[in-house]
């Protein structure tokens, strides 16, 4: 079993930045991709970004391209999401997820999920 714990959320003004972290513990896997998703009130959980095991491949939702950057530190079993130029529409609960396999943007493919961290962007 893999446990994922997110941190770094909070309240920020529009145009500001936040960095989310996701620490993996437990029975970690050796070749899995990791991703970030977000869910706003009353909406579905949407894909934000994903990164391959090696870190060599990344994909982003169109709405965050150029503003968000996903990265990972394999030695620390941690994945990060640097969020810049934040907008009120980025307000959501952000979830970290891990998949035992190749990089994917499909929510249903992910095997493990964190509890989420709230990000609120004020206008």
N, C-alpha and C positions, 0 to 999 in steps of 0.2 A: 504494500500500500504506500502511496505517495501523498504527503501532505504539502499543501501550498498555502503560504501565508503572505498576504499582500500588506503593504504599508506605504505611507507617503501621501495619502489623500488629504484633502482639506479644502478650505475656502480660499479662493484667490480672485483677484479682480481680472476683468477682461484684459487681455494682452500680457498677462503674467505667465509664470512657468511653475510646473511641478514635476517632480520625478517620483514615479512609482517604482517600488521594488517588490519582487516576489521571490521568497526563499522556499526552496524545495527541501523536504526532509523525509526521512523514512526510507523506504525501499526505492531509492532513486534508480532511474533507468539510464542506459548508456547511449542511446541513440535517438532520443525523442526530441521532437520540436516543441516549442512553447509559444503561447500566444496570449494576447490581451483582447478581451471583449468588454462591452459596456452595455448597460441597460438603464434607460431613462424611465421615469414613472409612466406606467401605462403603455410601454413599448416593449418590443422584443429585444432579446439580447443580441447585439450586433457585433460583428467582427471589427476589430480595430487594427491589430498588427500581429504578425507572427514571424518567428525566426527559427531557422533550422538548427540542428544539433551543433554543427560546426560554426554557426554564426555567419556562414558565407552567403546564405539566402535569406531575404526578408521580403515580406509583402505588407502593404498598407491599404486600408480603406481609402477611397478617393477623398473623403472628407477630412482626412488627417495628413495626407501626403504633404511633405515639405514643412510640417509643423511638429510632428511626433517622430521619435526615433526609438526603435527597439534594439536592445543589446543584451548580451548575456555573458556571465562570468562562470565558466564551467567549474573552475576550482572552488567557487563559493556556492555552486548550485543555485545561482540567483539570476533572474532576468529583470531587466529594467525597462521602463517606458518613460523617456524624457518627453515632456509635453511643453511646447513653447507656443507663444501667441494664442493663448487659450481664449475660447469664445464661450458665451453663455450656452450655446447649443452643445458644448462638450460636457455639460453637467450630466452626471450619471453615476451609477455604481460601476466601478471598474473591476473586472474579474480576470485573474490569471488562470491559465489552463495549460495542461500538458497532454501530449499525445504520444503514444508508443509507436512512433513511426515517422513517416516523411512529413514534411511541412504541408500544412493545409489551412485553408480559410474556412472550412466547413465546421460550424459549431458542433454538430452532432458527432464529429469524428474524435473529439477530445475526450480523453479518458478520466482526467482528474481536474478538479476545480477548486479554487480557493473560495473563501467566504465573501470576498469583495471589499473594496474600500471606496468611500464616497468622495467624489470630486464635485465641488460646487464652484461655478464661475459666475461672479456677479457682474452686472453691466454697469 
